[in-house]
């Protein structure tokens, strides 16, 4: 991905669809299709340590946008789904505590 975090927007989105991404080199990856309100995007995220696809669908997440696109095993990842490490160093997704409109900017 290209760009800078200083130029990046962080927006809330809702995961519409999620599936395992076993073709990826990194372990525990998932393909996510996310609704950001004014656009729908895809993200490859290392979520399998803490979430199955069924846990992700309908979940609201924070996405870093404007970083550019990257292809991972042929899948176009357009945003970075934001997470923080758990006690084992595996990603836990960041999102709002209650439902909010898609596309809202983090401030």
N, C-alpha and C positions, 0 to 999 in steps of 0.2 A: 504494500500500500504506500502511496505517496502522500505528501501533504505534511502539515504540522499540527500538533495538538493545539497550538495557539489559534489556528484557523478552523478548528473543528467545532461543529455543533454537536451537542449531545441531546438526542431526542428520545422521547418515550414511544415505544411501539408495542403492538400486540402480536405475539407469535400465532400465525394462522395455521401453519403446518410445520411439523418437525419429523425428521426421519434419521435413522442411523446413517453414518457416513463411513462405512468400513473401507472404502477405497482410499481414504486419506492416509498419509504416512503417520501422522500423529495419532496416538490412541484416543479412544473415547470421544471422537468427533461426531457432530450432528449437523445436518443441513436444516437451516431455519428459513422460513418464508415469513416476513414480518411486515405488518401494516403500520406505516408511519403517518397515516392520515391522508396526506396529499400525495403519497407514493407508496408503492409496495417494493420491498427490497429483499435480497437474499443475504444470508450470513452463514459462514461455516464457523462453528463454535465448539470448543472443547468442553462439552457439557456432560458427557456420559459418566463421569465419576459421581455426580450428584443427582442427575436427572435422566429419566427415560423420555423418549419422544412424547409419551402420553402426559408426562408432567409439564411439558413445555407448551403444548398447544393451549391457547387462551391466556397464557401468562404474559404480563406486561414486563418489558425489559428496557433498559437504557442502551441506546446505540450511539456510537461515535460515527458521525457522518463526515463527508467531505475529505476522507482520507484516500480516496481513489478505490480502484477495484483490484482484486487479486484472484487468480484462478488456482484452485486447489483441487487436484485430481479431476480437472475438467469442469468443476463447479465454480461459477462466478460469485465471489463473496464481495458484496458492495458496501457493507458496514461492519464495524467491529462491535460485537455484543459485549457489553462491559460486565466484568465480574471482579471479585476479590477472592484471595485465597482462603480456603478453610484451614483447619489445623494441620492437615496433611499437604497443604500447598495446592489443592485442586480448586478449580474455579466454582464460585458460588455467584449466581447472577445478581446484578443490581437492578432494582425496579422500585416503583412506588408502592407504598403500603396499602393504598386503596386505588380503585379504578379511576383513571384520569383520561382525558381525551388524547387520542393518538396524535403524535407530532409535536406535543408540548416540549419546549426547550428547557433543559436543566439550567437553573440559575441559582 
